[in-house]
Amino acid sequence: MIRIATFSLPMAIAAVAFAALADMPASAAEWGSIKGRFVFDGDVKAEPISITKDKEYCGNHKLVDETVVTGEKNGLANMFVYLYLKRGDSVDVHPDYEKSASEPAVLDNNECRFEPHAMTLWTKQPLEIRNSDPGIGHNTNAMKLTANPSFNEIIPNDKPAVKNFEKSEPAPSPFACNIHPWMSAYVLIRDNPYMAASAKDGTFEIKNVPAGKHEFVVWHEGKGNVRNLKLGKEKTDRKGRVEFEIKAGETLDLGEVKVTEKDLGL
């Protein structure tokens, strides 16, 4: 006699549901986002830079100190927000990030300054360092890296330097040009893509974060880790960290985040 296995209706429904979940792609049900806008509560005077090298060229570009940069309606640029992970911890990465992982991030020596002044770099991306100033020599000094090999190289006009990194740096790292000592930039190198530097209007957004509670770090070159800063209903601790719950399929909007001179150590 041939025995035929039979399933009850509840078991059949459960089996179908399990199969559907197994084939389900990453979706809004598993990921959320966080965004906000930093606003500087104070007055910023754009202090001119003293040009000591290549005056005929660099002096044409009205260079100013970029420690504090504000845009429309006092939006504060170059504030870093990034996911904090304890040593040895890892995080799932949304497939959308993987699609663009091989595209290089670009740091340009342009008009005797670095462009951008503040940037993020996932370790899966190469960093391409360019020199767009015709006939002007630049070097890029990244000697203060702590987790990755440091370097200090001349950047020619005709061939960009390409750098790859394997490990997360604990904070944004300063990059400099020794030929033009006023030039500076900050590059945040992390082994996950969950980070942002605020734009000229002060806005930032980190998309497709795994749903759940996470700690984030807030950092600015004037102060380092920004303490006691109110973001939405929460406030950063003495290490500049703050915990948020990222809900599946939702965007946590922190609204306007006011930043004072004291917050930036000015």
N, C-alpha and C positions, 0 to 999 in steps of 0.2 A: 504494500500500500504506500502511495506517495503522500507524504505529509506536506501540506501547504501552510506556510507561516501566515498568520493573520495579525492585523494591528487594530487596536481600538481607534475610534475617531480622535480622541485627544492625543494619542501617540502619533497619529498621522499628521495632525496639525503641527505638533511640536517638531516633527522631523522636517516638514516643509519650511517652517520658520527658521530652524537651525541652518538649513541649506541656503536660505536667502541671506542670512547674516554672514555666512562664510564667503559668499560672493560679493558682498556689499563693498563698494569702494569707499575711500575716505570721504566723509560727508560732513555737512554742517551739524550732524548729530554728535560728532566727536570732537569738534574743534570750535574755538571761539577767538575773539580778537580783543585788543585793548588799544585805546587811543586817547588823545588829549591835546591840549595846547598850552605851552608854557608862555607866560606873560611876565615881562620884567616890570616890577613895581618900582620905578625910579627913572632917573635921567641918565642917558648915555652920551658922552662926548666922544666923538670919533677922533682920537688923538693921532696926529700924523706921525708916520715913521721917519726916523732919521736915516736917509739913504747914504750909505758909506761905500758902496761898491756899484760899478756900472751905472753911475748917476745919469748919464745921457739917455739910457734906455729905461731903467727902473724909475727914474724921477718923473717919467711921463704918465705914470699910472695911479697917482694920488693914493698911495698906500697908507693904510691906517692900522692901528693896533686892533687885533681881532679877538681879544680876550672875551669881550662881551659884544655880541652882535645882535641888534634888534631890527625887526622889519615892520610891516604894516601893523598898526594898532599895538605897538610895543611887543609883538611876538618875539620870543627869545629863541634864537637859533643855537645849534651846537650843544644842546643838552642831550646827554646819552641816557637811554633807558634800556636795560638788558636783563635777561633771565639769569637769576643766581642759581647755581647748582653746587652742591657740596662735592668735595673731591671724591671721584669714583662714581658719581651719579651720572646718568644720561637721560635723554628725553627723546620721545618719538618726534619725528620730523614729518610734516605734511608733504605728500608727494609733489605739490606745486613747487615747493622749494627745490626739490631734486631736479626738476626740469631745467632750471637755470643755474645749477651749481657750477657748471663748467665755464660760464661766462666770466671773464676777468672783471675785477673791480679796478677802477682807474684812479690813480693819484697823479695829477699833472702839475708840473712846474710851469706856471702860466702867469705872465705879467709880473714876475718877481714875487710870487706868492704861491702857496699850495692851493690847489683846487681839487676837491673840497677841503675846507679847513678841518672838518670833523667827518669821519666816515666809519662805516662798519665793514667787517670782512669775515665771512664764513671760511673756515679752514678748507672747505672743499673748493673754494674759488682761488684762482691765482690772482696776485696783485700785480698790476701793470703800472710801472712808474714811468711817466713820460716827461719830456722836456720840450715844451711848445714855444720857448723863447728863442727866436732865431739869433744865432751867433753868441748866445749868452751861456756860459758854463754854470751848471748846477750840480751839486752832489746831494744825495739823500742819506742822512745819518739817522740810523735806527739802532743806536747803541744801548738803549735802555730797555730793550726787550728782556723779559725775565724767563719765559718758558720756551722761547724759540731762539735760534741762533741770531745774534745781532749782525748788522752789516753797516758799511759806510762806503758808498760807491758814487763815482761820477756818472751822471745821466746824460748821454749824448743826445743831440737833436734827432739823429737818424735811426736810433735803435733804442726802444724802451727796455728798461730792466724788468724782468719778470721774476717774482718771488713767490714761493709757496711756503705755507706754514702748517704745522701739524697739531699744535697744542693751543689751548685757550690761554690768553693773557688775562691776568686778574682784573685789569682795568685798561682803559684807553692808553696807548703808548705814544709818547711824543716822537715825532719825526721832525728833523731839522735840516737846514742847508748851511754848512759852515762858510760857504763862499758869501752868502747873503744872510748874516746872522739874525735878521729880523724875521726870517721865514720860519714858520712853524705850522704843524698840523698834528692832529690826534687821530690814531687809527685803533679801533677796537677790534681785536682778533679773538673770535670765539669758535668753539667746535660745534655750535648749533646756530641756526639763523634767527633766533628770537631776540632781536635787538633793533634799536633805531637811534638815529641822531636827529634831533628836531630840525625842521626845515626853516627857511628864512622867515616864514610867518609864525614860527613857534610850534607848528603842528607835528605830531608823530603818530604812527600807528604800527602795531605789531600784529600781523594777521596769522590766523590758523595756528594758534597756541593750543596744545592739548587741554581739554577741559579738566578743571580741577583747581586746587589751591596751589599758587606758585609765589615765590619771592622774586622781586625785581630790585635791581640796583639803579639809583639815580646818581649821575656823575656829571660834573662840569669842571673844565680845566682851571677855573678860578679857585675852586675849593677842594676838588676831588670828590669824595663821597658827600652828597648833600644831605645834611642831617635835619631832622625836625621839619621837613617840608610836607605840607598838607596836600595830599592828592586825593580828591574826592572825599570819602569818609575816613580815609586812613592817613597815617603820617610815617615818614621814614624814621628809622632808628638811628643810633649813633654811627652805624656802619653804612648809612645811606640805603638801607634795605626796607622794603615794604611788601606786605603780603596782600594778594588779591585773589579772589575766586573768579576764574574764567568759566563762564557757563556755556554749555554746548549750544552752538547755533546762535550765539549772541555776541554783541560787541559791548564791552565795558567802556563807557565814555566817561572819562574823568573830568570833562569840561575844561574850563580855564584853571590853570595852576599858577598861582601868583608866586613869583620868585623875587626876593628883595636883594639889595646889595649885601646885606649881612649873610644871607643864605649862600652867596657866592664868595664870601670872604673878602669883600672889597672895602 
